């Protein structure tokens, strides 16, 4: 049995800031030496299946209260102890948790990303390396529009309304201030591979000790 500690990387940043892209690039470099598993806070939205469609549309999904923090922290602790977990699956069209959960195996390195991953103290304290992805508001809005319309069945007007009423205000109140909790701040733009290389190199050095 492998008793070496699991290394938890937390990646935070605004909506559509490039967190998943950065996580994937870091993972691809670390995979040469260690096993890596990727986890998203999006899987841990609370189950709102008991609400009507109108009530769901009025929810603030960018507030810390929309996440099942207790379950996420329990799962992270299990993974850090090299125990497998049952990963909840979230349906962004119906705003509800799927009945089927998936097996999620532990690894040498766990990468967690989420807009509030460094704002929620219980989660942040579990991280061994904390990263914030800094991306301009204009780029994030364009990416959000493309993603939500193509992948989540939203309309242009619906995405804009949500952005102005909850996404942007919550970013200013919760997400942006959490940059102060980061060990590393990565300005995200195409071709910024140097920052990725530096992070991956540092993680490999830590894991080699």
Steps between C-alpha positions, in 0.01 A plus 500: 500500500622849412524710817654808340290814553273610218583847364192721452520787251216752518435718197261794537397791281196659346248323283648387165845626603679193366522295820430169327751574223773581752414193709520276193836642391648461848364146525647402164847604614477337843365175350850422377595425861184463710135407475265800483123532545292807417201616702262792445298687761220508241423139594418616851215740439214425736206301368213734413274239341223584750464853358293613204674611180425863581642463851815338359549783254494746789775320692840660550745231386799729561444526875687268742167374637420331167774239557489185711816596687469229765490220241786649299726533804422145613586372151823700485609362836425146381700557181792642698491177700502304172140384533268484198183709500161506329501814284164679460398599148321830442257581218529867406190489281266382778705647789488174688729220611488185289395174666809321374831577671835393358800329656794737548835350585772669705832601342839643592375845400142630516418821311184678616365801314214730588408867498480504880764240579720759675216699653344218700740455791422133570602411145792741471668366815525151348709621205874440478542740206252778431477662155286789375440547126478868412304564179338821374126543549435544126664170408321316780160634393553396137608151609203471734261595223644238266501226765155557648327533164672198342524267798233601750203590285488867599393795287713809437265721703489251788879479523538880496231549762659242730844652448382849596278399793711233673820397319672839487388622846602171664833508317571844645392401853633144531721385212734791432593556868600134531803576282668599828489135612696379197859380510529561125307735270497403132398760239316280251553559131581286198863399498565561869670163533785629717273532804364148444854360470609674821203366698541146368874506572442622855241229565732229367778629727272488806376151417854372450598586856 
